[in-house]
Amino acid sequence: MKTTRFIPNLLILLFLASFANAADDYKVIFETMDCNGNTGFATVGADEIYKMNNGDCTDPNNPAKRLKQLLVHDGSGSYLVYSLTQDEARNVMLEMKEYMKSRKGVLDRSDGVIISH
């Protein structure tokens, strides 16, 4: 009797845990550029982004502008640093603002409790 209750309860807990983890996995995708003009793409979790700083070199495509640096938590107490153009940095900041506004809207409209880990 206990086994028949245990298995469905375990499946429900696993489903809820996977749903909760999926909700926290919002990713931000952006184009990177180094001081030599090499470009690429990166994907980071929205909750891993720490801050945006001024970079240490100019944009090779537009020498009047400096590159920006995006600092991202790496999980070991340090940061990964991504260089972005000012336009791409602005896009990332706008996306983060929209994400946080959406997240706040969910909180405002619900009676649920959010547990952060």
Protein Blocks (a to p, Z undefined) as FASTA:
>chain_A
ZZmmmmmmmmmmmmmmmmmmmmmmcccddddddfkopacdddddfklpmbdcddfbdcfk
lmkbccddddddehnopacdddddfklmmmmmmmmmmmmmmmmmmmmmpcbdcddZZ
